[in-house]
């Protein structure tokens, strides 16, 4: 009208922040991304529950009778997981890890279904991180202690008459070995969860 042109308005830019499992955004276009991040957390917890419970179950059912020859005499032999403090330690730690992981799984699963953040606050993130860190070290300790006993059973004591106990007790030793392997795998899963906890803390 007055000869002056009104410059066209610049289109409004929509700033979209990719949602991580620590931060929740209600935008429907981000539902797929957020769900993937949250599901990673849930899957890790689920796997940790399965591996720790399986390791515990294999250990507490490890027992066997057999016979061993020592100095020409056939001696009856019986072994059970509770005879070794290291194996009892594995059972205790795996049980605690299973309870911790199951609790975190229930909390995470509920929040995923409610489309809410898995981690609600910085203090919550630190609490989860501390729990994961403690149980990771406990699993390393338990697995290492049990590995030493199992290795001794398989090789015997060099330069002595103490034999390889795993020859007549192969079923027992195999169950213990698988249990220890799953203990270390649970440790690996918790270590990954610990890394995710650190990422959450840095985002909050």
N, C-alpha and C positions, 0 to 999 in steps of 0.2 A: 504494500500500500504506500509506504513512504519512501520506497526506493531502496530500502535496506533489506538485505536478505537475512533471514534468521537461519543460522547454521543448523543443519539437521542434527537431531539429538543422537548421541552415540548410543548404540545398543547396550543395554545393561548386561554386564558380564556376571555370570553366575559362578561364584567361586566354590568349587567342590573339593572338599578334602577327603582323601581316601580314608575310609574308616578302618582302623585296626581293631584287634580284639579288645583293646583297652579303652577305645573311644567309640561312643555310639552316636550315630546320626540318623534321624528319622527319614531321610530322603529315600523314596522307593527305589531310585536308580542305583543306590548303593547296597541294596539288600543282598545281592549276590556276592559282592566283595566281602562285606562284613561277615556273612555267614561262613564263607570259606575260612576266614581267619579264626573265627570262633570255633568252627568244627575241628580245626587243627589242634586247638587246646583240648577239646573234648576227646578226640581220637587218642592223643598222647596219654591222657588220664585213663582211658578205657584199656589201652594196651598195657599200661603199667599195672592196673588191677589184675588183668589176666595173667601176666607173667609172674607177678609176685605171688598170687594165689596158687598158680601151678607149681612154682618152685617150692612153696611151703607144703603143698600136698604131696609132691614127690618125696620130699625129705622125711615127713612124718610117717610115710608108708614104707620107708627103706629099712628092711630087716630081712635077715636070711640065716639059715643054718647050713652048716657044711662040715667037712672034715679036712684036716690038714696033717701032713706028714712032717714030723720034727724029730730028728735023730733016729729015724727008723720006726718011730711010734706014730700010729694014727690017732690024732686027738680030735675030739668034737669041737666044733667052732660055731659060735653064734654072735652075730653082730646086729646092732640096732642103732638108729640115729641118736638116741638119747644117751648112748654111752660116751659120746664125744661132746665136750663143751663147745667146740667150734660149730658143730652141726646144730646144737641147741641155739646158739647165737644166730645162725642163719634163719632158723624158724622164727625166733623172736623179732628180728629185724624185718623179715618179709611180711610177717603179720602186721607190724606197725605200718609198713609202707602200703600194704593193701588197704588198711583202714583210712590212712591219710589220702590215698589216691581215690578211693571210693567216695569219700566226703567231698573232695574237690570235683569229682565227676558229677555228683548229684547237683552241686551248686552250679557248676558250669552248664550242665544240660538244662537245668531249669531256666537259667538266664537266656540261653539260646532260644528256647521255646517262647520266652516272653519278649524276645528281641531287645534285650537290655544288655549293657556291657558286662563282660565276664569279670572284669576287675573294676570295682566301684570307686576306689580311692587309692591314694598313694600309700596310706597306712596299710590298707588291705593287700596291696601289691607287695609291700615289704614283708608282711606276715607270711604270705604264700611263698615268697622267695626264700625266707629263712627256713620254712618247713622243708621245701624241696632241697635246699642246700644241706641241711642236717641229715636227711634221709639218704641223699646221694653218697655222702661220706660214710654213713653207717653201712650201706650196701657194699661199698668198696672194702671196708674193713672186714665185714662178715664173709664175703666171697673169698678174700685173700686168705683169711684164717682157715676156712674150710678147704681151700685148694691145697694148702700145705699138708693137712691130714690125709686127704685123698691121694696125693702124690706119694706119701709115705706108704700108704696101704698098697699102692700099685707096684712100687719098686722094692719095698722092703728096706732093710738097713744094710748098707754095704759093709763088707768085712765082718759080718756076723751071721749067725744062723737064723736070724729073723727073716721069715720068708715073705713072698708076695701074697698078701691075704686076699687080693682080688681074684686070684685064680679060682679058689673054691667058693668065693662070694661075689661072683661076677654080676649077678642081678642086683645085689645091694650097691656095689660100686657104680654101676651104670646109672642107677636112679639118682645117686648122690651127685654124680658128675653132671647130669642134665639139670638137676636142681641148682647147682652152682653156676652153670652157664646161664640159666634164666635169671639168677640173681644179678649177674653182671649186666645182662641185657636190661633188666629193670633199672639198674644204675644209669645206663646210657639214656634211657627214656627220660628219667628224672633230670639228667644233665641238660637235655634239650629243653625241658620245661623250665629249668632255671634260666636258660638263655632268653626264653620268651618272657619270663618274669622281669628280667633286666630291661628288655625292650619296653615292656609296659611301664616300668618305673620312669624310664626316660621320656615317655610320651605324656605322662601325667604332670 
